[in-house]
Amino acid sequence: MIAFQTSIAIERPIEEVFAHVSDPGNFPSWNSAVREVRTSAGANGTGSTYAMDRQLPTGATTDRLEIVARKQPREFAIRTTSGPTPFLYRYHFAAENEKTILHLDAQVELKGVAALVPPLARLAVKHGVDDNLARLKLILEKREGCQNSDSALNRGFDTLHDLINLARRPLLLADAERLFDVVEVVVDETVGERASRMQPDCVRAGRPGGDVVEVGA
């Protein structure tokens, strides 16, 4: 299992940020892989469950979700109960001046090959999450001139899904070669610099930051 923390400042009232983030029906608007979220039971409160459809490079998948905490407007936590990448995300909200500080504590379980390279897996997962939070910031702040930033923002999830694809089958020679490709993408700082230059100023300025830590498998 891997864990990481990340934060982002959003120039909107805390009530507005909480309302958007804590409604799983909004996930498709700011999560690049999510196509649809359907309510299974409940009404966005603790214990409510959902089916989340995602389109990954490896194909379509459906995850089952459950809200485990919803304390307006300070805390929201959601976890998977089934799916290829079990996770628990705890979002914390704090008002600061006229901004909202959104902090995420994340735990993600990766299996197979991805579990053998936790530093790489952490970088890939956190990169994808940070890109989605940057998109969330743009949506809530209604920034202009950022509509064409999706291709750069999706890179982290593409890398993560490559890892997931490797983790779902025995390691073959071709898989090992692909793994080296994924490593190169994540650790090559020049790639990151090029991606940064491709992004609008509002994306570069708004991208989250945070720490990455490892927890016991």
PyMOL commands that set and color helices and strands:
alter all, ss='L'
color gray80, all
select helices_A, chain A and resi 14-21+24-30+113-116+118-141+150-153+155-167+173-187+189-198+201-206
alter helices_A, ss='H'
color red, helices_A
select strands_A, chain A and resi 2-10+34-41+49-56+59-71+75-82+87-96+99-108+212-214
alter strands_A, ss='S'
color yellow, strands_A
deselect
rebuild
show_as cartoon
